[in-house]
Amino acid sequence: MNNKITLGIILIGALIGLAMLLTPMQDNKTGQAHLITAEKPKGGDFTLLAYDGKHSLSDYQNKLVLLYFGYTFCPDICPTNLGNLSVAYRNLTDKQKQNLQILFVSVDPERDTPQRLKQYSDYFDANVLGLTGTPKELMEIAQRYGVVYARVDDPNNGTNYAVDHSAFTYVIDKEGVLQEQLPHATTPQTFVKTISKYLP
């Protein structure tokens, strides 16, 4: 193939990739866009509602926190990631378990009540705490953590919808500082290795 043609194809591919990276995802219901950027998220403290009242990230200082954003009606991405976390949790030492907290923040506050989140989180048997808040609170926290999500309505059923969302697991150290982002489908072995790095 001609070198100029090859170079042209590479450049076009790079431009398309850049455009996709910088294109906002739009919420079909609210019309609000959540911009995807390559910048490192700043993270930070937040307070949300669980089945037993309000919890803040700062409540877990001196513990390692694994933070995941999703929703209970998620068909595959959330169960896969939380399932892998559950397997990893069962392979930790008792001391590591005592010094670890897994937080599951719902990006579907319309359906995910605190009680539903508790039932869902308990299923994984890994000390997962389900949290929710108002759409405004969730959007502000999501922006700080680089989380993107958008409601996708079912054209054949007005009451049914999905929520497309990013699927990172955020590793927050004992001082409450965001240290790492682990991608979707991180293996239980990698979770254990990462946890052990902060909780030897």
N, CA, C and O of each residue as an XYZ file, in Angstrom:
800
protein
N       0.845     -1.198      0.000
C       0.000      0.000      0.000
C       0.880      1.247      0.000
O       1.920      1.274      0.658
N       0.470      2.271     -0.729
C       1.200      3.525     -0.820
C       1.383      4.120      0.580
O       0.455      4.143      1.388
N       2.617      4.604      0.847
C       2.910      5.151      2.176
C       2.026      6.343      2.519
O       1.629      6.512      3.672
N       1.715      7.173      1.518
C       0.859      8.347      1.770
C      -0.550      7.918      2.152
O      -1.172      8.521      3.027
N      -1.055      6.872      1.494
C      -2.398      6.380      1.815
C      -2.420      5.804      3.227
O      -3.348      6.048      3.998
N      -1.385      5.038      3.550
C      -1.288      4.449      4.890
C      -1.249      5.534      5.957
O      -1.946      5.441      6.968
N      -0.433      6.565      5.734
C      -0.333      7.666      6.684
C      -1.670      8.377      6.819
O      -2.069      8.765      7.917
N      -2.364      8.548      5.688
C      -3.670      9.210      5.710
C      -4.669      8.441      6.544
O      -5.426      9.033      7.313
N      -4.680      7.119      6.400
C      -5.605      6.276      7.168
C      -5.302      6.379      8.654
O      -6.214      6.464      9.476
N      -4.013      6.372      9.000
C      -3.614      6.482     10.408
C      -4.064      7.818     10.997
O      -4.578      7.869     12.114
N      -3.867      8.893     10.242
C      -4.262     10.223     10.725
C      -5.769     10.333     10.904
O      -6.245     10.902     11.886
N      -6.523      9.781      9.942
C      -7.984      9.822     10.046
C      -8.440      9.040     11.283
O      -9.312      9.490     12.026
N      -7.838      7.862     11.493
C      -8.177      7.061     12.672
C      -7.888      7.798     13.967
O      -8.671      7.745     14.915
N      -6.744      8.493     13.995
C      -6.378      9.251     15.198
C      -7.366     10.378     15.455
O      -7.735     10.631     16.601
N      -7.796     11.053     14.400
C      -8.754     12.154     14.550
C     -10.110     11.654     15.032
O     -10.752     12.287     15.870
N     -10.542     10.509     14.496
C     -11.818      9.933     14.936
C     -11.744      9.550     16.415
O     -12.674      9.801     17.181
N     -10.620      8.938     16.803
C     -10.438      8.564     18.203
C     -10.451      9.766     19.116
O     -11.055      9.725     20.189
N      -9.786     10.850     18.703
C      -9.761     12.064     19.507
C     -11.148     12.668     19.611
O     -11.549     13.136     20.677
N     -11.881     12.660     18.507
C     -13.236     13.206     18.517
C     -14.131     12.419     19.469
O     -14.938     13.002     20.193
N     -13.984     11.081     19.466
C     -14.799     10.265     20.363
C     -14.444     10.541     21.818
O     -15.319     10.550     22.685
N     -13.159     10.766     22.085
C     -12.717     11.016     23.444
C     -13.271     12.323     23.984
O     -13.599     12.428     25.166
N     -13.372     13.326     23.106
C     -13.793     14.651     23.545
C     -15.268     14.930     23.305
O     -15.750     16.024     23.599
N     -15.986     13.948     22.772
C     -17.404     14.139     22.507
C     -18.205     13.913     23.776
O     -18.017     12.893     24.439
N     -19.105     14.844     24.141
C     -19.896     14.644     25.337
C     -20.921     13.535     25.142
O     -21.508     13.400     24.068
N     -21.136     12.729     26.208
C     -22.242     11.789     26.214
C     -23.447     12.547     26.738
O     -23.349     13.227     27.759
N     -24.565     12.445     26.069
C     -25.731     13.218     26.469
C     -26.774     12.340     27.116
O     -27.078     11.251     26.628
N     -27.322     12.820     28.222
C     -28.392     12.135     28.909
C     -29.675     12.369     28.127
O     -30.108     13.510     27.964
N     -30.283     11.292     27.644
C     -31.474     11.422     26.810
C     -32.653     11.996     27.570
O     -33.575     12.541     26.964
N     -32.635     11.881     28.890
C     -33.758     12.386     29.661
C     -33.571     13.849     30.048
O     -34.483     14.661     29.894
N     -32.372     14.182     30.555
C     -32.148     15.541     31.039
C     -31.510     16.437     29.991
O     -31.561     17.663     30.099
N     -30.907     15.826     28.977
C     -30.226     16.623     27.964
C     -28.876     17.102     28.419
O     -28.195     17.821     27.687
N     -28.463     16.714     29.636
C     -27.178     17.161     30.157
C     -26.070     16.249     29.650
O     -26.235     15.031     29.587
N     -24.960     16.840     29.295
C     -23.852     16.070     28.735
C     -22.786     15.861     29.789
O     -22.538     16.730     30.625
N     -22.168     14.713     29.741
C     -21.081     14.385     30.648
C     -19.830     14.207     29.794
O     -19.718     13.235     29.048
N     -18.896     15.137     29.903
C     -17.737     15.149     29.027
C     -16.710     14.106     29.425
O     -16.343     13.989     30.594
N     -16.251     13.351     28.439
C     -15.182     12.385     28.663
C     -13.856     13.106     28.436
O     -13.649     13.698     27.377
N     -12.967     13.063     29.410
C     -11.660     13.687     29.224
C     -10.571     12.708     29.632
O     -10.825     11.712     30.309
N      -9.371     13.011     29.210
C      -8.236     12.150     29.531
C      -7.519     12.617     30.794
O      -6.519     12.016     31.186
N      -8.006     13.671     31.437
C      -7.344     14.193     32.624
C      -7.545     13.251     33.807
O      -8.560     12.561     33.904
N      -6.559     13.235     34.705
C      -6.685     12.420     35.906
C      -7.755     13.023     36.808
O      -7.713     14.220     37.093
N      -8.718     12.210     37.265
C      -9.763     12.740     38.156
C      -9.163     13.232     39.460
O      -8.151     12.713     39.931
N      -9.807     14.252     40.044
C      -9.287     14.772     41.315
C      -9.892     14.055     42.513
O      -9.323     14.084     43.604
N     -11.053     13.405     42.319
C     -11.667     12.672     43.419
C     -12.116     13.596     44.533
O     -12.578     14.708     44.276
N     -11.983     13.141     45.772
C     -12.351     13.967     46.917
C     -13.512     13.391     47.716
O     -14.144     12.415     47.311
N     -13.776     14.009     48.843
C     -14.791     13.536     49.779
C     -16.198     13.755     49.229
O     -16.420     14.620     48.382
N     -17.133     12.968     49.718
C     -18.539     13.128     49.361
C     -19.383     12.480     50.443
O     -18.892     11.665     51.224
N     -20.650     12.845     50.481
C     -21.603     12.256     51.419
C     -22.830     11.815     50.652
O     -23.420     12.602     49.912
N     -23.226     10.542     50.825
C     -24.396      9.991     50.146
C     -25.194      9.151     51.135
O     -24.789      8.955     52.281
N     -26.334      8.661     50.667
C     -27.275      7.963     51.533
C     -27.208      6.454     51.342
O     -27.230      5.959     50.215
N     -27.126      5.727     52.453
C     -27.200      4.264     52.458
C     -28.457      3.849     53.214
O     -29.221      4.700     53.670
N     -28.668      2.551     53.344
C     -29.874      2.043     53.999
C     -29.972      2.488     55.456
O     -31.070      2.581     56.005
N     -28.819      2.764     56.087
C     -28.807      3.118     57.508
C     -28.463      4.581     57.751
O     -28.091      4.952     58.864
N     -28.583      5.410     56.730
C     -28.312      6.837     56.895
C     -27.176      7.320     56.007
O     -26.755      6.625     55.082
N     -26.687      8.513     56.298
C     -25.661      9.131     55.465
C     -24.272      8.582     55.787
O     -23.929      8.321     56.940
N     -23.495      8.418     54.728
C     -22.103      7.993     54.861
C     -21.234      8.914     54.022
O     -21.611      9.310     52.919
N     -20.071      9.249     54.555
C     -19.104     10.057     53.823
C     -17.873      9.217     53.517
O     -17.547      8.283     54.249
N     -17.200      9.556     52.436
C     -15.946      8.872     52.130
C     -14.960      9.039     53.281
O     -14.206      8.122     53.604
N     -14.975     10.224     53.896
C     -14.042     10.497     54.994
C     -14.311      9.641     56.227
O     -13.456      9.557     57.108
N     -15.486      8.999     56.311
C     -15.763      8.070     57.400
C     -14.813      6.878     57.366
O     -14.618      6.194     58.371
N     -14.227      6.641     56.198
C     -13.395      5.447     56.004
C     -11.912      5.775     55.908
O     -11.126      4.992     55.375
N     -11.536      6.945     56.430
C     -10.104      7.229     56.515
C      -9.463      6.172     57.406
O     -10.073      5.691     58.361
N      -8.249      5.828     57.084
C      -7.509      4.727     57.716
C      -7.934      3.369     57.172
O      -7.488      2.330     57.657
N      -8.814      3.386     56.144
C      -9.142      2.164     55.420
C      -8.873      2.395     53.938
O      -8.944      3.524     53.453
N      -8.569      1.327     53.233
C      -8.495      1.394     51.776
C      -9.926      1.307     51.252
O     -10.707      0.470     51.706
N     -10.267      2.166     50.302
C     -11.619      2.170     49.730
C     -11.541      1.843     48.248
O     -10.746      2.425     47.510
N     -12.379      0.901     47.823
C     -12.579      0.639     46.404
C     -13.955      1.181     46.053
O     -14.963      0.751     46.613
N     -13.992      2.124     45.125
C     -15.220      2.837     44.781
C     -15.643      2.482     43.365
O     -14.846      2.555     42.430
N     -16.916      2.093     43.217
C     -17.422      1.699     41.907
C     -18.769      2.364     41.669
O     -19.616      2.403     42.561
N     -18.968      2.891     40.454
C     -20.224      3.533     40.072
C     -20.976      2.627     39.109
O     -20.402      2.159     38.125
N     -22.248      2.376     39.377
C     -23.048      1.530     38.502
C     -24.512      1.630     38.877
O     -24.955      2.661     39.382
N     -25.271      0.566     38.636
C     -26.686      0.555     39.039
C     -27.185     -0.884     39.099
O     -26.644     -1.766     38.432
N     -28.211     -1.111     39.897
C     -28.629     -2.477     40.195
C     -29.312     -3.171     39.022
O     -29.338     -4.401     38.969
N     -29.862     -2.409     38.084
C     -30.515     -3.012     36.924
C     -29.528     -3.281     35.786
O     -29.927     -3.719     34.706
N     -28.259     -3.022     36.025
C     -27.223     -3.236     35.012
C     -27.189     -4.717     34.635
O     -27.067     -5.572     35.512
N     -27.294     -5.031     33.343
C     -27.411     -6.436     32.948
C     -26.128     -7.257     33.031
O     -26.189     -8.463     33.270
N     -24.969     -6.630     32.840
C     -23.754     -7.456     32.800
C     -22.500     -6.782     33.358
O     -21.719     -7.431     34.054
N     -22.294     -5.515     33.073
C     -21.041     -4.861     33.459
C     -20.872     -4.827     34.988
O     -19.830     -5.224     35.510
N     -21.888     -4.357     35.685
C     -21.782     -4.275     37.149
C     -21.681     -5.641     37.812
O     -20.819     -5.832     38.669
N     -22.539     -6.608     37.445
C     -22.390     -7.933     38.068
C     -21.019     -8.557     37.824
O     -20.475     -9.221     38.707
N     -20.455     -8.348     36.631
C     -19.129     -8.899     36.337
C     -18.077     -8.289     37.248
O     -17.280     -9.001     37.860
N     -18.084     -6.963     37.332
C     -17.055     -6.285     38.123
C     -17.208     -6.583     39.614
O     -16.229     -6.884     40.296
N     -18.444     -6.497     40.114
C     -18.666     -6.762     41.530
C     -18.442     -8.238     41.858
O     -18.008     -8.577     42.959
N     -18.740     -9.110     40.899
C     -18.456    -10.537     41.097
C     -16.965    -10.794     41.237
O     -16.543    -11.575     42.090
N     -16.168    -10.139     40.403
C     -14.717    -10.281     40.506
C     -14.192     -9.714     41.823
O     -13.284    -10.276     42.435
N     -14.773     -8.598     42.249
C     -14.398     -8.031     43.547
C     -14.748     -8.989     44.678
O     -13.994     -9.127     45.642
N     -15.897     -9.651     44.556
C     -16.332    -10.592     45.578
C     -15.367    -11.778     45.696
O     -15.025    -12.205     46.798
N     -14.937    -12.298     44.550
C     -13.972    -13.395     44.555
C     -12.664    -12.938     45.191
O     -12.060    -13.653     45.992
N     -12.238    -11.726     44.815
C     -11.002    -11.181     45.395
C     -11.129    -11.039     46.906
O     -10.209    -11.379     47.650
N     -12.271    -10.534     47.352
C     -12.492    -10.311     48.784
C     -12.340    -11.607     49.572
O     -11.763    -11.621     50.659
N     -12.860    -12.684     49.020
C     -12.788    -13.971     49.709
C     -11.354    -14.490     49.803
O     -11.072    -15.393     50.590
N     -10.452    -13.924     49.006
C      -9.054    -14.356     49.017
C      -8.146    -13.419     49.821
O      -6.923    -13.559     49.793
N      -8.740    -12.477     50.526
C      -7.962    -11.574     51.367
C      -7.784    -12.173     52.755
O      -8.523    -13.071     53.159
N      -6.797    -11.663     53.474
C      -6.635    -12.061     54.871
C      -7.699    -11.345     55.707
O      -8.290    -10.361     55.260
N      -7.935    -11.839     56.909
C      -8.911    -11.197     57.799
C      -8.516     -9.750     58.084
O      -9.371     -8.866     58.146
N      -7.220     -9.518     58.255
C      -6.759     -8.151     58.535
C      -7.016     -7.232     57.339
O      -7.428     -6.085     57.514
N      -6.776     -7.729     56.135
C      -7.052     -6.918     54.934
C      -8.537     -6.601     54.833
O      -8.906     -5.471     54.514
N      -9.387     -7.578     55.100
C     -10.839     -7.355     55.054
C     -11.271     -6.270     56.043
O     -12.129     -5.441     55.737
N     -10.667     -6.290     57.229
C     -11.016     -5.303     58.254
C     -10.611     -3.885     57.850
O     -11.187     -2.908     58.328
N      -9.625     -3.782     56.973
C      -9.100     -2.472     56.585
C      -9.504     -2.062     55.162
O      -8.877     -1.201     54.545
N     -10.566     -2.700     54.661
C     -11.039     -2.422     53.308
C     -12.532     -2.113     53.325
O     -13.302     -2.769     54.027
N     -12.931     -1.116     52.553
C     -14.353     -0.836     52.368
C     -14.639     -0.690     50.874
O     -13.963      0.068     50.179
N     -15.640     -1.419     50.387
C     -16.061     -1.306     48.989
C     -17.343     -0.486     48.954
O     -18.316     -0.813     49.634
N     -17.341      0.581     48.158
C     -18.506      1.454     48.020
C     -19.063      1.331     46.605
O     -18.327      1.433     45.624
N     -20.377      1.109     46.515
C     -21.069      0.996     45.238
C     -22.041      2.161     45.133
O     -23.057      2.189     45.828
N     -21.733      3.130     44.261
C     -22.558      4.326     44.104
C     -23.452      4.169     42.882
O     -22.967      3.947     41.773
N     -24.754      4.284     43.091
C     -25.693      4.133     41.987
C     -25.798      5.417     41.171
O     -25.880      6.515     41.720
N     -25.794      5.255     39.847
C     -26.026      6.385     38.947
C     -27.464      6.339     38.418
O     -27.787      6.958     37.404
N     -28.318      5.592     39.125
C     -29.733      5.463     38.761
C     -30.590      5.730     40.001
O     -31.257      4.824     40.501
N     -30.573      6.977     40.501
C     -31.285      7.266     41.753
C     -32.798      7.119     41.641
O     -33.484      6.984     42.654
N     -33.317      7.143     40.431
C     -34.768      7.018     40.241
C     -35.281      5.644     40.683
O     -36.376      5.534     41.235
N     -34.492      4.609     40.440
C     -34.929      3.249     40.784
C     -34.178      2.653     41.962
O     -34.725      1.825     42.690
N     -32.933      3.063     42.157
C     -32.110      2.443     43.197
C     -32.295      3.136     44.544
O     -31.599      4.099     44.869
N     -33.233      2.631     45.303
C     -33.438      3.133     46.659
C     -32.331      2.581     47.561
O     -31.667      1.608     47.206
N     -32.134      3.198     48.718
C     -31.124      2.657     49.650
C     -31.385      1.195     50.016
O     -30.442      0.413     50.140
N     -32.657      0.819     50.192
C     -32.960     -0.559     50.558
C     -32.657     -1.525     49.408
O     -32.124     -2.612     49.628
N     -32.999     -1.121     48.189
C     -32.687     -1.969     47.031
C     -31.169     -2.128     46.887
O     -30.680     -3.215     46.579
N     -30.434     -1.045     47.111
C     -28.975     -1.101     47.019
C     -28.397     -2.041     48.078
O     -27.422     -2.747     47.821
N     -28.995     -2.046     49.258
C     -28.512     -2.970     50.300
C     -28.725     -4.417     49.863
O     -27.815     -5.239     49.973
N     -29.918     -4.729     49.369
C     -30.201     -6.102     48.938
C     -29.253     -6.533     47.823
O     -28.750     -7.657     47.824
N     -29.017     -5.643     46.885
C     -28.136     -5.942     45.762
C     -26.693     -6.115     46.237
O     -26.019     -7.073     45.855
N     -26.228     -5.197     47.060
C     -24.847     -5.243     47.541
C     -24.588     -6.469     48.400
O     -23.528     -7.088     48.305
N     -25.566     -6.825     49.247
C     -25.403     -7.979     50.131
C     -25.245     -9.279     49.349
O     -24.624    -10.228     49.827
N     -25.804     -9.316     48.160
C     -25.726    -10.516     47.333
C     -24.273    -10.920     47.063
O     -23.967    -12.107     46.940
N     -23.383     -9.932     46.971
C     -21.986    -10.215     46.628
C     -21.148    -10.614     47.836
O     -20.017    -11.075     47.682
N     -21.691    -10.441     49.027
C     -21.041    -10.927     50.249
C     -19.575    -10.490     50.325
O     -18.679    -11.305     50.542
N     -19.356     -9.184     50.141
C     -17.976     -8.680     50.135
C     -17.877     -7.325     50.842
O     -17.051     -6.488     50.478
N     -18.724     -7.116     51.855
C     -18.709     -5.844     52.580
C     -18.873     -4.657     51.622
O     -18.152     -3.663     51.710
N     -19.834     -4.786     50.714
C     -20.137     -3.710     49.761
C     -21.243     -2.844     50.355
O     -22.270     -3.360     50.793
N     -21.036     -1.533     50.370
C     -22.048     -0.598     50.861
C     -22.621      0.166     49.678
O     -21.889      0.848     48.960
N     -23.933      0.053     49.472
C     -24.593      0.754     48.378
C     -24.997      2.158     48.778
O     -25.551      2.368     49.857
N     -24.722      3.121     47.911
C     -24.983      4.529     48.194
C     -25.742      5.191     47.051
O     -25.572      4.825     45.888
N     -26.582      6.172     47.390
C     -27.284      6.937     46.378
C     -27.440      8.375     46.859
O     -27.085      8.703     47.991
N     -27.971      9.224     45.991
C     -28.172     10.626     46.336
C     -29.088     11.265     45.314
O     -29.714     10.572     44.511
N     -29.165     12.560     45.342
C     -29.969     13.273     44.348
C     -29.217     13.289     43.025
O     -27.995     13.140     43.010
N     -29.927     13.466     41.912
C     -29.223     13.562     40.623
C     -28.131     14.631     40.628
O     -27.064     14.433     40.048
N     -28.396     15.752     41.276
C     -27.394     16.825     41.321
C     -26.160     16.395     42.106
O     -25.034     16.644     41.677
N     -26.368     15.748     43.256
C     -25.231     15.284     44.064
C     -24.402     14.270     43.286
O     -23.173     14.348     43.257
N     -25.085     13.321     42.657
C     -24.379     12.280     41.919
C     -23.585     12.840     40.745
O     -22.467     12.403     40.473
N     -24.175     13.809     40.056
C     -23.475     14.399     38.913
C     -22.208     15.125     39.361
O     -21.176     15.041     38.695
N     -22.281     15.830     40.474
C     -21.119     16.569     40.975
C     -19.999     15.612     41.366
O     -18.832     15.854     41.057
N     -20.358     14.522     42.047
C     -19.357     13.535     42.455
C     -18.772     12.839     41.225
O     -17.562     12.636     41.124
N     -19.655     12.479     40.296
C     -19.207     11.797     39.076
C     -18.207     12.651     38.302
O     -17.219     12.131     37.784
N     -18.452     13.940     38.221
C     -17.535     14.823     37.501
C     -16.167     14.845     38.148
O     -15.150     14.885     37.455
N     -16.133     14.818     39.474
C     -14.848     14.847     40.181
C     -14.065     13.543     40.024
O     -12.838     13.522     40.123
N     -14.799     12.458     39.778
C     -14.139     11.157     39.621
C     -14.006     10.732     38.158
O     -13.540      9.629     37.869
N     -14.409     11.597     37.249
C     -14.271     11.275     35.834
C     -15.241     10.207     35.367
O     -14.986      9.525     34.375
N     -16.354     10.057     36.076
C     -17.366      9.055     35.721
C     -18.306      9.650     34.681
O     -18.751     10.790     34.814
N     -18.605      8.869     33.643
C     -19.577      9.299     32.642
C     -20.743      8.326     32.636
O     -20.557      7.116     32.768
N     -21.934      8.857     32.484
C     -23.124      8.015     32.429
C     -24.240      8.756     31.709
O     -24.278      9.986     31.701
N     -25.139      8.003     31.108
C     -26.239      8.606     30.368
C     -27.408      7.630     30.313
O     -27.227      6.443     30.041
N     -28.582      8.132     30.568
C     -29.795      7.310     30.487
C     -30.111      7.015     29.028
O     -30.020      7.893     28.170
N     -30.483      5.771     28.761
C     -30.861      5.349     27.408
C     -32.263      4.752     27.487
O     -32.450      3.651     28.006
N     -33.245      5.486     26.969
C     -34.627      5.026     27.029
C     -34.903      3.933     26.008
O     -34.298      3.888     24.937
N     -35.832      3.054     26.365
C     -36.278      1.996     25.463
C     -37.428      2.551     24.628
O     -38.483      2.867     25.177
N     -37.247      2.679     23.297
C     -38.308      3.261     22.471
C     -39.593      2.442     22.462
O     -40.657      2.953     22.111
N     -39.495      1.178     22.847
C     -40.670      0.302     22.852
C     -41.350      0.214     24.211
O     -42.408     -0.399     24.353
N     -40.722      0.840     25.211
C     -41.286      0.769     26.559
C     -40.870      2.016     27.322
O     -39.721      2.137     27.748
N     -41.794      2.929     27.491
C     -41.470      4.215     28.098
C     -41.026      4.140     29.539
O     -40.387      5.068     30.035
N     -41.352      3.042     30.237
C     -40.967      2.930     31.646
C     -39.653      2.188     31.832
O     -39.127      2.111     32.943
N     -39.133      1.649     30.760
C     -37.896      0.871     30.846
C     -36.736      1.682     30.271
O     -36.885      2.353     29.250
N     -35.598      1.615     30.925
C     -34.415      2.307     30.413
C     -33.160      1.651     30.972
O     -33.192      0.948     31.982
N     -32.072      1.904     30.289
C     -30.754      1.472     30.755
C     -29.934      2.716     31.080
O     -30.330      3.832     30.744
N     -28.808      2.524     31.726
C     -27.896      3.635     32.000
C     -26.511      3.215     31.516
O     -25.859      2.369     32.129
N     -26.076      3.806     30.429
C     -24.705      3.570     29.970
C     -23.761      4.277     30.935
O     -23.989      5.432     31.295
N     -22.715      3.594     31.348
C     -21.814      4.220     32.323
C     -20.399      3.672     32.174
O     -20.190      2.547     31.719
N     -19.437      4.498     32.572
C     -18.058      4.027     32.614
C     -17.936      3.022     33.756
O     -18.792      2.965     34.639
N     -16.875      2.241     33.728
C     -16.835      1.099     34.655
C     -15.485      0.921     35.330
O     -14.976     -0.195     35.432
N     -14.914      2.008     35.784
C     -13.655      1.922     36.521
C     -13.912      1.609     37.992
O     -14.953      1.967     38.543
N     -12.956      0.941     38.613
C     -12.936      0.810     40.067
C     -11.856      1.760     40.570
O     -10.696      1.665     40.168
N     -12.247      2.678     41.455
C     -11.333      3.708     41.938
C     -10.709      3.262     43.261
O     -11.411      2.874     44.195
N      -9.388      3.324     43.320
C      -8.641      2.900     44.505
C      -8.265      4.146     45.297
O      -7.504      4.993     44.829
N      -8.812      4.240     46.504
C      -8.615      5.428     47.346
C      -7.864      5.005     48.606
O      -8.305      4.118     49.338
N      -6.740      5.643     48.845
C      -5.880      5.208     49.952
C      -6.426      5.631     51.312
O      -7.490      6.244     51.404
N      -5.686      5.298     52.365
C      -6.147      5.531     53.735
C      -6.286      7.007     54.081
O      -6.940      7.361     55.062
N      -5.675      7.859     53.281
C      -5.797      9.308     53.507
C      -6.923      9.910     52.675
O      -7.130     11.124     52.697
N      -7.651      9.072     51.943
C      -8.758      9.568     51.133
C      -8.341     10.100     49.776
O      -9.106     10.812     49.125
N      -7.128      9.761     49.341
C      -6.600     10.254     48.070
C      -6.784      9.197     46.982
O      -6.421      8.035     47.163
N      -7.347      9.612     45.863
C      -7.516      8.707     44.730
C      -6.146      8.374     44.148
O      -5.394      9.265     43.753
N      -5.832      7.084     44.100
C      -4.516      6.654     43.644
C      -4.537      5.981     42.278
O      -3.651      6.222     41.458
N      -5.536      5.144     42.023
C      -5.557      4.364     40.792
C      -6.981      4.194     40.286
O      -7.948      4.327     41.036
N      -7.086      3.893     38.978
C      -8.347      3.499     38.367
C      -8.123      2.152     37.695
O      -7.287      2.025     36.800
N      -8.871      1.157     38.128
C      -8.755     -0.170     37.533
C      -9.881     -0.349     36.510
O     -11.026      0.006     36.788
N      -9.570     -0.891     35.339
C     -10.567     -0.975     34.270
C     -11.619     -2.053     34.524
O     -11.472     -2.902     35.404
N     -12.680     -1.989     33.726
C     -13.731     -3.009     33.790
C     -13.128     -4.393     33.556
O     -12.168     -4.557     32.804
N     -13.725     -5.384     34.226
C     -13.317     -6.785     34.100
C     -11.910     -7.035     34.641
O     -11.240     -7.986     34.240
N     -11.471     -6.168     35.557
C     -10.228     -6.458     36.273
C     -10.384     -7.811     36.960
O     -11.414     -8.073     37.581
N      -9.384     -8.662     36.855
C      -9.492    -10.011     37.394
C      -9.409    -10.002     38.919
O      -8.846     -9.076     39.504
N      -9.968    -11.028     39.565
C      -9.818    -11.127     41.024
C      -8.360    -11.109     41.461
O      -8.024    -10.528     42.493
N      -7.489    -11.747     40.673
C      -6.068    -11.780     41.026
C      -5.463    -10.375     41.030
O      -4.662    -10.038     41.902
N      -5.856     -9.558     40.046
C      -5.342     -8.185     39.996
C      -5.899     -7.352     41.134
O      -5.191     -6.524     41.708
N      -7.172     -7.569     41.466
C      -7.743     -6.870     42.619
C      -6.967     -7.216     43.890
O      -6.620     -6.327     44.668
N      -6.698     -8.493     44.100
C      -5.962     -8.915     45.295
C      -4.565     -8.291     45.307
O      -4.103     -7.807     46.340
N      -3.905     -8.306     44.164
C      -2.563     -7.730     44.078
C      -2.574     -6.234     44.386
O      -1.693     -5.729     45.083
N      -3.576     -5.531     43.861
C      -3.676     -4.089     44.105
C      -3.978     -3.807     45.569
O      -3.351     -2.944     46.185
N      -4.930     -4.528     46.118
C      -5.274     -4.343     47.536
C      -4.058     -4.618     48.417
O      -3.802     -3.894     49.380
N      -3.323     -5.652     48.085
C      -2.156     -6.034     48.897
C      -1.041     -4.995     48.827
O      -0.216     -4.886     49.734
N      -1.032     -4.237     47.733
C      -0.034     -3.165     47.615
C      -0.263     -2.084     48.672
O       0.686     -1.500     49.194
N      -1.547     -1.826     48.981
C      -1.885     -0.796     49.960
C      -2.138     -1.371     51.352
O      -2.024     -0.668     52.356
N      -2.482     -2.653     51.396
C      -2.719     -3.334     52.663
C      -1.866     -4.605     52.718
O      -2.393     -5.709     52.586
N      -0.563     -4.454     52.909
C       0.328     -5.642     52.879
C       0.031     -6.607     54.026
O       0.683     -7.644     54.145
